[in-house]
Amino acid sequence: MEQPFRLADWVLQGTGKLSTDTLNGLKTFLHQSMDWSGDQLEKLSDQPLIRESDVGRALYQASRGMKEGAASTSEALGIASRATRYAFDVARKSVADSDRTVEEILFHNVAVASVAGSSFGGVTISKIKPSLRLNGKDATLEEVAEDYRKQAGSLKRGPILMIPGLFCDEGLWKDSGTPTSFEDLVRELGYYPIHFRFNPGNPIPENGKALFDMLNAFFAHEEFYESRPKVLCYSQGGLILRSAIYLSMQPGASAGDYKNWIDHAVFIASPDGGSYIEKLGFWIGLGLSRVPLPVVSILGAIGNERSDAMKDLSHGIIREEDRAVHHPDRYGLNTYHGELDNIMGTQIFSSISTKSEIWGSWFGDGVVEDTSLKLLSDTVFRRKKNPEDRVHQLEGLSHFQIMGSPETSAIVRRILSEG
């Protein structure tokens, strides 16, 4: 085996072990914690004063749901671990054939790979600058405009803005979508995709400011001045877009309120109320830091040194002034500020569970709880034109699987075909 391929094999071996170990660790932690919680609820329901009351029965039902959730979660993560291990084994066997084979196995058979951006691999986070992207590289607006001019004759609808999520780049849109990728879909419909990439370590409001600056320049450019683009955004990209729109509403904003510039924004799996994964990370880290054992408290301190982007993600913080609010005080904090009131928008999200129990709602799409995914459904999206078509809740899909769902592609196609 040649040295480059031997190196690739080493990387796959190490990455595969890390991935499966992480999944197995998460499985053990969630199963034990949820099972323990179920035991405590069951003991509480059996207390003499409430044993035969409605409260006692409700607590008992909650304990059963928690234990069932523990078993289901353990089984699902076990399947994911085995599938991931298998995918990496296949990749290692194929790596000797060709570099292209390695890439196909790795990026097409590992579910999350189609969502994670390959351009972040091996790059120091601090060196990543928010930028437009063209042909796999950072690009200036003028370079994008020149490429747009070359293709203008084949376009029917003009530019469309495509904003990725955390640790995602333009590869998100090129590798996701069924039966065709989102990149091919928008081009088929006559759009020119404008891609962005952000620093995943920066605070959400900082990336929002970067998008705001890029959009101001975009809307002011002679090539795009009269275009009213549609926008596709995934996951945290929705928060970044909302942050930029909020800035456009402030007095003195150079381009003015974006309601005059954006035609329709589609939000896929947007964590508008934050993510329970990050909330859980905070409380676990805080709890560990309070344990009076040096090693454990150090682990807690390390756990709480998460990136600013992740900390903002805990409750969907999009304004710089809200970042000063202490984490426990963010519960109940209003994180919506009217930024979508005058912009046409549609949201698409999914829930892993089709049941209505508390635990199913809490798990949401596996990364974002239902209450966060639905935070703006009634107050914002269903108050727009054609309210019955503004909120699309799919079932049985995770935060990552939704991007490969034919239902998602069909909804996006219909919206983009409207104008």
N, C-alpha and C positions, 0 to 999 in steps of 0.2 A: 504494500500500500504506500502510495506516495505521501510525503510529509504533510501537504495541505489536507489530504483526506484523513490522515491519522489524527491531525489536529481537530478536524471536524468531528471525528469519532469520539475523541476525548471530551469535546464540548458537549456533544449529545449525551454521553454517558453521565457527565456531571450534572447537566441540566435536568436530565430525566430523573436522576435520584433526588435532586432538590425538589422537583415538582411533586413526585410521589410522596416524599417525606412530608412536604408541606400539607398535602391533601390528607394524608394519614393522621398527621398531628391535629389538623383542624377537625377531622372526623372524631377523634378521641375526645378532644376538648368539648365540642358541641354535644356529643352524645352524653358524656358524663355530667356536664353542667345542666343540660335539659332534664336528664333522668333524675338528678339530685333535686332539681326544682320541683319535679313532679312528685317525688317522695315527700317533700316538705309540704306541698299543697294537700296531699292526701292525709298526712298527719294532722294538719290544721283542720281539715274537714271532719276529722273524727273526734274533735274536742267535744266534751259532753254538752256544753251550752249551745252548740250550733249543729250537732250531729244530724238531727232530724229536721233542720230548718232549710229554707230555700237557699240561704247562704252556704250551708254545709254541702248541700247537693251541688250547688254551682262550683264550689271549690273542688269537689270530687271530680266533676266533669272536666274542669280545667286541668286537674292533675292527670286524668286519662289522656286528654289531648296533648299535654306536654310530653308524656311518655311515648305516645304514638309518633309525635313529631320527632322525638329523639331517634326512634327506630328508623323512621323514613329517611331522616337526614343522614344517619350512619350508612344506610344501605345505598343512598344516592351518591355519597362521597366515596364509598367503597367502589362502586361501579366506575366513577370518574377516575379514581386512582388506578384501577386495573386497565382502563382504556388508555390512560396517559402512558402507563408503563409499556403497554403493547405498542402504542404509536412510536415511542422512542426506540423500542427494540427493532421495529420494522425499519426505522430510519437508519439505525446503525448497520443493519444488514445490507442496506441499499447504498450506503455512503461510498463503498468502493467502486460502484459503477460509474457515477458521475456526480459532479457538484449540483447539476440541475435536478437529478433524482433526489438528492438530499433535500433540496429546497422544497420540492413538491411534496415529499413525504412529511416533512416537518411542518410546513405551512398549510397543508390541506387536510391532514389527518389529525392534527391537534386542534380541538375546537376553539380555544381561546386565541390561537395564533392569527386567525383571520381578523381579530379585533385589535390585538396589540401591534404597535407600529415598529417595524423592523429597523427603522432609521434611528431608534434610540439605543440600539445595541452597541455597547462598547463606547458610548459617548458620555463624557462627564456632564452631568446635569447642568452644572453652573455655566457651561459653555453654550448651551442651547438658547438661541434667540428666537422669539416669536417671529414668524416669517410666512410669506406666501411660499408655495411649493410648486415646482415645475420640473417634470422629468426626474423626480427623485432627489432634487436638490433645492436649497433655499433660492428664491428668485426675487428680483425687484419687481415693482409694479410695472415698470416699463417693459421688462422682459415678458411678463404675462400679457401685457397689452399687444406687444409685437406678435406673440404666438396667436393671440385672439384674432388679430387682423388677418393673419395668414389663413385662418380657418373660417373667417366670417362668411364666405360664400356658401359654405355647406351648413350654416346654422339657420334654424327657423325661429329660435326663441331667445337667443342671447345668453348671457352668463347666469350661472347658478352658484351660490356660495355653499361650500360643503365644510362644515366645522366639526372636527373629530372630538373624541372624549379624552379622558386621562390616559397618557401613554399611548395615544393613537396618532397616526399620521395619515397621509393620503392613501396608504395601503388599506385602511379600513374600508374605503369605498370601492377599491379595486378588487378586494378579496371577499367581500360580503355581498349577499343578495342572491335570490333564487327566483326564477331559473337563470337569470343573468345578473352580473354584478351591478351595483348602483352606478358605477362609473360608466359602464356600457349602456345602462338604462337611460341616464340623462343625455348621453350623446345620441342614442337612438331617437330620443324625443326632440332633438335639435338644440340642446343646451350646451354651453361651454362651461365645464367645471372649474371653479376657482377654489384651490385647496389651501388650507392653512395648517401650521403646526405651532404648538405652544410649548413652553417650558413646563414640564409636569411638576416641578418643584416650586414654582411661583404661586403666590396667593391667587385665588380666583379673580379678585378685583384687579390685580396687576395684569393678569392675562386679558381681562375684560378691557382694560385701558389700552393694551397693545392691539386688540381687535378693533377698538374704537378708532385708534389712530390709523390703522390700515384701511378701515372702511371709509373714514373721512377722505383719505387720499384716493381711494377707489372711486367714490361717488363724485369727486372733483375732477377726475381724469376725463379728458375729452372723449376717450373711447367708450367710457362707461357712464357718462354723465346722465344720459337720458334712459338708461336701463333701470328697470325696477325689478331686481332679481328676486327669485325665490331663494329660500335658505333651507338646507337640510342640516340638522345637528344631532349628534348622538351623545347620550349620557351627559358628562360634565360639560360638553360643548354647548349644551342648552343653557347652563348657568353662565358660561362665558359670554354667550350671545346676549342673554338678558342683562348682564353687567354692562356690556357695550351700549345696549339700547338705553339703559338707565342714564348713562353718561351723556347720551345724545339729547336727553330731555332737559339737561341742566342749562341754566342761562349762560349764553356765550358759546355754546357748542358750535363749532365751525360749520358742520354740515347741517345742523338743525335736527329736529326730531326725526328719527328714522322712519316714523310712520309715513313720511312722504317719499321714502326711498325703497323700503322693503315691501314686496308684493304679498308674500305668504311665507311663514316660517313653520317648518315641520319639526317637532321635537320627538325624538325616539328615545325612550327609557330615560327621560330627564329626571334627575333626583332633586326636584324642586324644594323638597323639605329635608334634604340631606340624605345620608346613608347610615343605616343602623350598623353596618360593618365598621364604619369609622366611629360612631358613637360608642359601640362596644369596645373598640380599641382604646378609647379614652378612659372608660371606666375600669377596664382591666388594668391598664397602666397605672391609673390613679390608685387602685386598690393595692397593687403590688408595691407601689412606692411607699404606702403607709405601713406595710408589714415590718415589724421591728427586727428584721434580719438583714444584715448588710448586703448579701448576695441578691436576695429577693428585691430589696428596695432599689438596688442598682438596676435590675431588670425593669422595674417599673419606670425609673427615670429614663432609661433607653427607649422604652415603649412610647413614652410621651414626647420623644424628640422626633415626631413624625413631621413630614414636610408641611409647609404652610398650606399647600394645595389640599392635602388630606384633611387638615384641621378645618379649613373652610368648608370642606365637603360634608363635615359632620351634620350641619344644619342648613346647607345650601346658602352660605353667605356670599352675596354678590357685591356688597358695598364696602368700601374701605373703612368707613366709620363703624360698621358693625363688627369688624375684626377685633376691636378693643373690648368687646363684651366678653366677660369671663365665660368659659365653656359651660358650666352648670347653669348660668343665667341665660343661655341661648334658648333653652326650652321655653316655648311660648313667644319667642322673638318674632316679630313680623319680618319676613324676608322677601315679601313681594311689595313692590312700590309703584304699581301701575304701568310698568314698562311695556306690557303686552296689550293694554286696554284698546289701543287704536291700531293694532297690527293684526292682520288676519293670521290665524294660527291653528294648527292641528297637532294633537299629541297621540302617540302610539306607545303603549307599554304592555307588559304582560305580568302575570302572576304564575309562579310555579305550581301552586296548589289551586285546585278548583273548589276547595272547601271554604267555608266561611268562618271556621274556628279562629280564635285569636292567634294561635301559633302560625296558621297558614297566612293570615294577614301580615303578621310580623315578618315572615320570611320574604314576602313580596316576590321579587324576581331573583332572589338569592343574594343580591347585593343591596338593593333599595327596598324598603318596606312599602306596603301598599299605600299607607297614609301619605308618604312622600310623593309617590308616583301620581296620586290622585289629588294632591294638594290644590292645584289650580283648575281641576276639571270642571267643577260647578261654578266657581267664582269668576273664572276667566274664559275658558274655552267654550263652555256651553252657553255663554252669553253672546257669542259671535253669530254671524250669519250662518244659517243651516246648522243649528246646534246639534242636531242628531248625527251629524257627520264630522264633528270636531274632536271627539274623544273615541279612541279605539283601544279597548282592553282585550288583549289576546290571552290565551290560557295555555298553561303547561310549558312555557318557554322561559329560560333563564335570561339574565341581563345580557349575556353574550349570544345566546341562541336566537334572540329576536332579530338580530341583523341578518341571519340566514333564512328567515322564515318567508315562504311564498306569500303569506298574508301581508307581511310588512311591505314587500315589494309591490304587491297589487295595490295597496292603499297609496303608496308613494307615487306609483305610476298614474293612478287616477287623478291625484291632486296636481301633478306636474303637467298632465294633459289638458287641464282646464284653461290654461292661458298661454 
